[in-house]
Amino acid sequence: MQITETQSEGLQRSFEITLPASHIQTRVDSKLAELAKRVKLPGFRPGKVPVALMKQRYGQSVMGEVLEQSVNESTQQAMNDRGLRPAGRPKVEIKTFEDGQDLTYTVETEVLPEVVPMDFSALELEQLVIEVGEKELGESLGRIAEANKTGKDLDEPRPAQPGDLVTVDFDGTVDGEAREGMQGEDMRLELGSGQFLPGFEDQLIGASVDEEREIVASFPAGDLQNKEAVFKVKIKKIEESVALPIGDGLAQAVGEETLERLRGKVRERMQQEFSGLSRAHLKRKVLDLLSDAHDFPVPKGMLDAEFDAIWERIEDDRKKDRLDPEDRDKSEEELRDDYRRIAERRVRLGLLLSEVAQQNNIEVSPDELNQAVMAEVRRHPGQEQKVINLFKNSPDAVANLRAPIFEQKVIDHIVALAQVSERKVSRQEFDSLTSEGDKEKKANAEA
């Protein structure tokens, strides 16, 4: 085999490779002989089929298989001999090949750059630890109370208004036909909450106790999607909705024995939420510092693919008028420049984290992946089997779960080596010190 490097510029590499005709023919003959032991042809015992007949019947397909294997193996050898790692699938073009002659082909590829991680012990990091204050705890309890309203008798009779709790009986039909699930008694609705069919609650505003109304509403989904239903509704009771007082009664309404136990549970949940915010902020700081400390070329093919994925989301946001305010007045050229820089940063960081993982044997275990799948399953009650089947049948879905776990494990490894100090802050201080909704976070959003 003869390998000639024809280009070595930046991350671009080109080779011309020649494989002797004898090498190709030897492999073809070997495969035909192996095949002859198994093939069954009328008039011949297994293993006794003439070579000439084997070549006539199977020579072309075997030759194609041998050429593909030979090209792949020789291309890989050319890379290995030079310590190169392709950044993508090499482009192969056959220059000359005829039966009995040498095979000459060219290979064009981009290679991965040499990545030398910094000394992570030199990183100085500050982790913001958010404390759960009494103000935040009180606000959270207030939201729970607001979500668990109770009814209060009206001081004086009046028509229903937005926010009231209205108790109704209803009987519905579609095309004049009664359907299962379209009848109910003593159903309690908070007007304006949107808990029933779109438009249903609005048509009860202004109704009085004992009044009967005919309401027309459409189903937003399901077998009756976009079909109009006609409901005969009787208003039985109108109450003013009031939030439950923050006390043991509220605690018992949400399944806790006492207010103190409820406060403890809410504090614990808030602490978990705040820890997640702190962790995410530290991760962004680490990535910023890593980006500043490493500068190496990235393969154009990887950069183009990353930019195209980001730009597809940006164009979709532009069509739906969801662009970030700072982007709305920019020209397309300016936007492309901005997001291409983001794409380059992401590719460079991805290559760096992969190198750190490889050097330190960091990988996502099957148990960690299974835990992530089950967490995703629990997020979709009633659709558990559907979600399980999605991950079972979609490698891309599994890869999308593995990627953030892998990234976080590498970040955790880096943080463990860095110099980390802690600073306790309130949620308000945290919000003032961090920049939520920045462009990189926007670019990282799921499609």
HELIX and SHEET records of a PDB file:
HELIX    1   1 ALA A   21  ALA A   36  1                                  16    
HELIX    2   2 VAL A   51  ASP A   81  1                                  31    
HELIX    3   3 PHE A  120  ALA A  122  5                                   3    
HELIX    4   4 GLU A  134  ALA A  147  1                                  14    
HELIX    5   5 ASP A  202  LEU A  204  5                                   3    
HELIX    6   6 ASP A  248  ALA A  253  1                                   6    
HELIX    7   7 LEU A  259  ALA A  293  1                                  35    
HELIX    8   8 LYS A  300  LYS A  319  1                                  20    
HELIX    9   9 PRO A  325  ASP A  327  5                                   3    
HELIX   10  10 GLU A  332  GLN A  359  1                                  28    
HELIX   11  11 PRO A  366  ARG A  378  1                                  13    
HELIX   12  12 GLU A  384  ASN A  393  1                                  10    
HELIX   13  13 PRO A  395  LEU A  417  1                                  23    
HELIX   14  14 ARG A  427  LEU A  433  1                                   7    
HELIX   15  15 LYS A  439  ASN A  444  1                                   6    
SHEET    1   A 4 GLN A   2  GLU A   9  0                                        
SHEET    2   A 4 GLN A  12  LEU A  19 -1                                        
SHEET    3   A 4 LEU A 103  GLU A 110 -1                                        
SHEET    4   A 4 LYS A  91  THR A  96 -1                                        
SHEET    1   B 2 GLU A 124  ILE A 130  0                                        
SHEET    2   B 2 GLN A 419  VAL A 425  1                                        
SHEET    1   C 4 LYS A 149  ASP A 153  0                                        
SHEET    2   C 4 GLU A 228  ALA A 243 -1                                        
SHEET    3   C 4 LEU A 165  VAL A 174 -1                                        
SHEET    4   C 4 GLU A 177  GLU A 190 -1                                        
SHEET    1   D 3 LYS A 149  ASP A 153  0                                        
SHEET    2   D 3 GLU A 228  ALA A 243 -1                                        
SHEET    3   D 3 GLU A 212  SER A 218 -1                                        
END                                                                             
